[in-house]
């Protein structure tokens, strides 16, 4: 039988009725009377207890549990919430030959973000390459080639400004409840089999930043497995070399010894779209572009097909769209092996 939580008004009414039943001649409904106050106080207390029981009931099942209770459920099944990671990058410093920049030296970005030098480096030939790590975890502290940082403390013989040469690892946020729940439910519904296709997906999704993964049996011949993955929470979802190396190293510790694993980053296969719409307004155009971006993120997978009928359906879902005609493409689009169909340019004819 379904549990129905009584409302506050119902609980107050029950309290008045109980008082009048046990005190013949009393009128607990008389406004501002002591008995009415008691009925309201007890009704409020009972309502709070019912609310707590209602909340506890949700924590009793993994698919409705929240935050720390969800994490506890996941831990029972051997799944840990993915922690936030700090961004790393390499940067070029200039100065006098022979001067050493010690490990732990801090540099600051214009927005106040702090980065720490991981290993001591000595300037040679007027330059030195620094390995930097962000003090704060998350994508907001990620660096791009060309970004300029300023040393927090002056070092004699070293120019204060250093320039980022390459981003090696992009920072990630702590795993959300929705992502953790999806992994937990997948673990409950699909038992590990020591190297089945879904095991490789589960292992990959355990790694920081990885949101989707695809395994391929016999990727480089008999006894080999290929694994491609993306990181949808980034502006550029395609992994860097350091991301691929990190996932490869992690999965090498988990895979069966009889399987040779090749982890790789898929490449984009952009599909340009040209269409005519009605009504043709800025709002409708923006809604269509949003629906198309969401459609490609849902449907795109390495070597996958973008079905023309589903593409048209996604456009029809845009708010305000009444009718449309697609000029390009005019048929289904299939990417090559290792390529993911992505949204290219959207042109409104």
N, C-alpha and C positions, 0 to 999 in steps of 0.2 A: 504494500500500500504506500502510495506517495505521501511523504511528509510535507505538510503545509504549515509554514510558520505563521502563527497568529499575529495579527496586527496589534499595535499598542492600544488602539481603541477597543478591540475585542478583549484584551487582557484586563483593561480597566473595568469593562462591563462585567467580566467574570468575577473580579474582585468585589464589586458592589453587590453582585448577586450572592456571593458566598457570605458576605457580612450580613446582609439582610436575612439570609437563611438561618444563620447562627445567632442572630440578635433579633428575635421577634419584636416588631414594633419600631425598629430602627429604620431610618431612611438615609442610606449611604449615598443616594443620588442628590441629596440636598446640597446645593452649591456652597462651597467654602466651609462645609461642615468638617469636623475632625474625621468622621468616617469616610467622607469623600476624598480628603487628603490622603488618608491611609490607602484607599483603593488605588489612587493615582501613583503613589510612591511604590507600592508593591507591583503595580502593573508595569511601571518603568523598569524596576529591577528584573522582573521576569522577562521583559522584552530584551534586555541586555543579555540575559542568560541564553534565551532562544537564539539570539544573534550569534553568540559565541559557539553554540552547538551547531548552528547552520554552517559557520565557517569551518569548524572542526570536521564536519561531515565531508567537506570538499577535500580536506587533507588526507582522508582515508583512502583515496583512490589516486593513482599516479597521474591520470589524465586531467584531474582538476586541482591537483596540489599546486601550491604557490611557493616561489622563492626557496627559502631554506628547506621546506618540507619536500619540494620537488627535488632539490639537490640530495636530500637524504634518501629518497626513493631511488634516485639514480645510482647513488653509491652502493646500495644493496645489490644492484646488477652490475657493479664494477665500472660504472661510468662516472667520470668526474667532469664538472663544469670547466670549460676551457677558460683559462685565465687570460687577462689582457697581456699583450706583449709590447715591448718597447721597440721603437724604430731604430735602425742602425744605418750608417752611411759612411762613405769615405770622403775625405776632404783634403784639399791642398793648402799647406801653410808655406809661407815664404819667410826668408830671413838670412842670417849669417851662418855660413857653413860651420859645422861642429857644435852648434847650440842644440841642446836636447830639450824636447818638449816632454815633460814627465807624464806618466799615467795619472789619471785623476784630474788633469787640467780641464777646466770648464769653459765652454763657449756659449754665447747667448744669441738667440735669434731676435729679430726686431720686435716680435710679439712677446718676448720674455721667456720663451721656452729655453730650457737649459740642456746642454749636451756635454757628455763627459768623454775624454780621450781614454780609450781602453788600454792602450799599450804605449810605452815610451818610444819616441821616435827622434832620431838625430837628423838635423838638416844637412843635406849633401847636394851639391850642385844648385844651391839656392832655394831648394824646395824639400818638402817632406810630406808624405801621405799619411794622414791621420785616420784611425778607425774611431768613429764616434757612436755613442749610444745615448738615446734620449733619456732624461731623468724621469719623465712621466710616460706611462704606457698609453697606448691608444693611437688612432690614425691621425689625430690633430697635430701630433709632434713629428709626423713623417717629413722627410726632406726630399727635395728635388735637385737635380744637377743644376748648378748655377746659383743656388741660394748662398747668401753671404752670412757668416756668423762673426761675432766679435768675442775675442778672448775676455773672460771676466776679470782676470788679473794679468797685468802686463808681465811679459817675460823678456828680459834684456836680449836683444838680437833677433827677436821674432816680431814680424808685423802683426798688428792686432787683428786684422781682418783675414779670415780664412774662407775659402770657397769650396762648396760641396761639389765633388766631382761625380758622384754616383750614389744612388740610394740602393742599399743592399738588402734591407728588410723593412717592409712597411708595418707600422704598428697596428695592432688590432684591439678592439674593445673586448671586454669580458663577454662570454657567451650569454645570449639572452635566454629567458625562460622558454620561449617558443622553440628555439633551436635545441636546447637541452631536452625538452619534452619529445621532440621529433626523434632524436637519437634514442631516447629511452624506449619509446613505443616500438621503434624499429627493432631494438634489441629484444624486447619481450616477444614480439610477433615472429621474429626470425632468429632461430637458435644458431649460434656459431657452429661452423662445421670444419674449422681448422684450415681454411683456405678456399672456401667457395667464393663466388663472385661477390656476394653481399658482404662477406667478411672483409674483403679489400676495401669496399666502400665504407664500411663502419670504421676500419682502421684509419682511413684517410680523413674521415670527418672528425676524428678525435684530435687532429692537429690544428693548432691555432690558425684562424683565418679561413680554413677550408670550408666551403659551403656546399659544393657539389663535386662528385667524383664518378668516374666511369672506368670500369675494368675491361680488359680485352684479353681473352685467352689466346695463346699461340701468337702473341704480338710479333715476336722475332723468331718464331719457329717453335717446334715442340719443346715443352718444358719451360716456356717463358710466359710472362704476364705483363701486359701494358696497363698503365694507370694514368689517366689524365684527370686534372682537377682545375677548378676555378675558385676565385675568392670574390663573391658577389658584393661584399660589404665595401669594397674599394671602388674608386672611380674607374680604375682600369682593372677589370676582373681577372686578367691573365697573369699568372704567377711570374715572379722574377726568378733568376737562376738560383738565388739563395733559398727561395721558397721551395723550389723543386728539390734542391739538395737536402733541405731539412726534412721534407716528407719522405724522400728516398731513404734517408738514414733511419727515420723512425719506423718505417714499414719493413726495412731489412731486419729489424729486431723482432718482428711479429710474423712475417711470412713463413710458410713451410720451407724447410731447407732444400726441398726438391724443386722448388720453383725459382727461376731467375726473374727478378722484377725490374721493369724499366718504367720509371716515373717520368712523365714529360708534361710540358705545358702545351695545351692546344693552341692553335693559331686562329685568329678571327677570319671568317668568310663573310664580309659585309654584303648585305643585299639592299641596294637602293630601291626606293619606292616612289613612284609617281602616280598621283591619283587626283580625281576631281570630286569635290564634295558639295553638298547643299545642306544647310546654308553655309556659305564660305565666310566665316568670321574668325577673328583672332582667337576667340575663346574655343571654338570648335576645333580649330587647327591644333591648339595646345592640348586639348583633351585627346585628340587622335594620336598625337605624338607620344603622349603619356601611355596610352593603351598599347601602342606598338612596342614601346620600350619594355613594358611589362610582359607582353606576349613573347618577345624574343628571349627574355630572361627565363620564362617558363618552358618554352618549347625547344630552345636551342640546346643541342648536345653534339658532341663530336660525331661527324659523319651523319648527322640527323637531317631530316627533311622538314622544310617549312611548307605545309600544305596550303595551297592557295585558298581553299574554302575556309580554313581556320583563320588565315590572315584577314580575309574579308569579314569574318565574324568578329574579330578583335576590333576592327575599325567601326563596326556597327555598334559596339558596346560603348563607344565614346559618347559622353554626355552632350546633347544638343545635335548630334548627327542625325540627319533624316534619310539621306541617300548618298551613295558614292559609287564611283567607277574607278577601278584600278587599271592604269595603263601599263605600269611596270611594277612587278613581273606579271606575266600573263599565264604562268603555269607554276606547278610545284617546283621548289628549289631544294636541291640536295647538296650538302657540303661533302668535300672529300674526307677520307679517313684522317682523323687528327685535327680537323677544322670544325669550328663551331659557327653555325649561322648567326650573324649578329646584324643589328639594325644599322644600315648605312645612312645615306641622306634621305630625307623625306621632302619631296617637292609637290606642291599643290599647283596643278596646271590650271 
